[in-house]
């Protein structure tokens, strides 16, 4: 599902598309997912189209369409998402060898779901540049 953002970034529907957001539906249990981790503010699950042996999505439960929509009140949330990703990397056995955390913002970056998320990738050698 691709939702086109409004010019300049942000939620294409001005905030109302969270009813149609596939990640919000996964969090709500309306769409099945292979859940890796969940707490009060974070949710992690396996990517349905893995690009590495380990490919986990780490998302906030709070709907935020793009990184351009983050505000000062989200600083703690972002730190928590990184901590969750680090713990999953350790649990999956990829921390010592190395892993990559990727986020995309808007169409040219490859963002196709307008709910911020980190891709945690590992278990294979990563190449640079990634694009």
N, C-alpha and C positions, 0 to 999 in steps of 0.2 A: 504494500500500500504506500503510495507516495502522496504526501500532502504538500502542495506548493506553499511556501511561506510568502508573507506579504513583503514588499520591497523594504530593504533595510533590516530584515530579520524579524524574528519573533513569531508568535503564534499566528498562523494564517487566518484563523477565525476569531481573532481577538480574545482568545481564552475559552471559547465555547467548544472547541473540538476535543476537549478531554473526554467528552462522552463517546467520541468515535476513536479515541487513541487506543491502538492495539496494546500498548504497554500498560495503560490504565486498566484495560480489560483483563490482561494477564494478572496484574496485581489483585484485581477483584475476584479472580478465580473463574471468570467467564470464558477464558481461553486457556487450554492446558499448556503447561510448560514444565520442563525438567528443572525444578527449583534447586538451587545450590545453597542459597542463604536468604534469610529474611529476618528483619528486626523492625522496630517501630518506624524507621525512616528510610530504610534501604531494602532493596529486593534484587536478587541475582538469579539468573537462570542461564541454561545453555543456549547458545545461538543455534537457530534452526538450519543455518547454512554456514557451518564452521569453516574458518579459513586457516585453522591450525589444530593440532591435536587437542589443545585446550583452548576453547573460545567461549568465554562466559560474558554475558552482559550484566553490568552493574548499574542499577538505575535508582534514582530517588523515588519514593512513593509519591512525593509532591510532584504534581505535573508542572514541568517547566519546559517550554517548547524548544528553545535553543540556548546555547551558552550566552547569547546576546541578551537573554531575558533574566539572567542571574542578577541578583542585587546584593547589597552588603549583608543582608540578613541570611544569605545562603552560604556564607563563608564556612561556617561550622559544618553544614551539610556536605559541602564539597570535601572537606577534610575527612569526614566520616566515610564518604564513598571511596576515597583513596585507601583508608585503613581497611575497609571491607575487601577491596581488590587485593591489597597486600596479604591479608589473611587467607584469602582464597588461593592466591599464588603459592603460599606456603603449604596449604592443605593439599593442593594438587601436585606438589613436588616440582614446581617449575621456578621457584624463587631463586635458588642458588645458581641455576644455569642462566636465568634471565627470562624476562617476559616484556611484553609491550602493552601499554595502555593507550588506547586511541579514542578520541571523540571527534565527531564531525559537526560542522555548523553550516547549514544551508546547502542548496543543491550542488554547487560546484565541488564541495568537499565530499559529497556522497551521502549526506544525511537524507534518509528516506523515511524515518519515523521521527516525528516532531515531538519528542519527549527526550530530554537529554539522557545520554547513556554513555558509559565507558565500555569499550571492547577490551577485555583482558585476553590477550593472546600469548600462547607459549607452547613449549613442547617441540619446537623446531627452530632452526636457524632463521632469523629474520634478515631481510635484505634492506638496503638503503639506496636510493630513496624509496619510500613505501608506495608512492603513487605511480 
